Amino acid sequence: SCGEYQKVLNKGTAEDQYKMATKMYESKKYSKALRLFEKVTPTYRGKPQMERISFMISQSNFNEKNYSIAGYYFDRFAKNYPKSSKKEEAAFLSAYSYKLASPPFSLDPTDTNKALEAFQSFINTYPDSDKIDEANKHYKELRYKLQKKHFEIAKTYYRTADYDLRNYKAAIQAFDNLLADYLGSEFKEEALLYRLKAAHDFVLRSTARRKPERIKDAMEAYEKLKRNFPESQFMEEANKMVVTLNAQKKEAEDIIAKQKEFQKSIKK
């Protein structure tokens, strides 16, 4: 009864509270169980019962959808009880808890990173686990989420570059980082296109003196797209940018040549 629970919670011995906590846990009253486990933990720390208590705390938080907290406790359980028969289960549930705590890609990726690291550790530690296929599936989903985050950040730099020219450089660097950090990325083709667009547009906003170097960079971006995706749906758009870049190159060369002639005439 509720009265019995409150009595044990407030005035019961540690043993009574442990028994009641276990009873609440087995009755799936996880919130009540957690309140009691919090009370008895100091008494049972270092004792044999603590292994079971630790797992029930982890599982209770998971069932209460306190996923980030559950991830922490499952991870701590796996490290504190390396000989436990539940170590593998705890390692998997730690990773899965962090995945469930992982927010949309546009928000803080802390739990996403924790989940990714935990699943990688699980895959490396338990390659023969019956959970390995599920772990690999979750790992790929998390990796995709982080790639999408970096891709959208890079696109934001590109889209705002008209208002701040420094963002062209930021976009180029962000796309380069994405392509370097996630080899074989699902976003590779589109990232290569945007990398070219950022370099191309940067040329258009540059002075004649700066253009040759930036045109070279843009042409290298074009060649990389063409080399990796010769049949890309973006090749027509990319080819149009090359025409513009070649025209810009000739225009810049003519301006630089005239400037040199003018400087020579002044010296004479």
Secondary structure, DSSP 8 states (H G I E B T S, - for coil): -HHHHHHHHHH--HHHHHHHHHHHHHTT-HHHHHHHHHHHHHHHTTSTHHHHHHHHHHHHHHHTT-HHHHHHHHHHHHHH-TT-TTHHHHHHHHHHHHHHH---TTS--HHHHHHHHHHHHHHHH-TT-TTHHHHHHHHHHHHHHHHHHHHHHHHHHHHTTTT-THHHHHHHHHHHHHHHHSTT-TTHHHHHHHHHHHHHHHHHTS-TTTHHHHHHHHHHHHHHHHHH-TT-TTHHHHHHHHHHHHHHHHHHHHHHHHHHHHHHHHH-
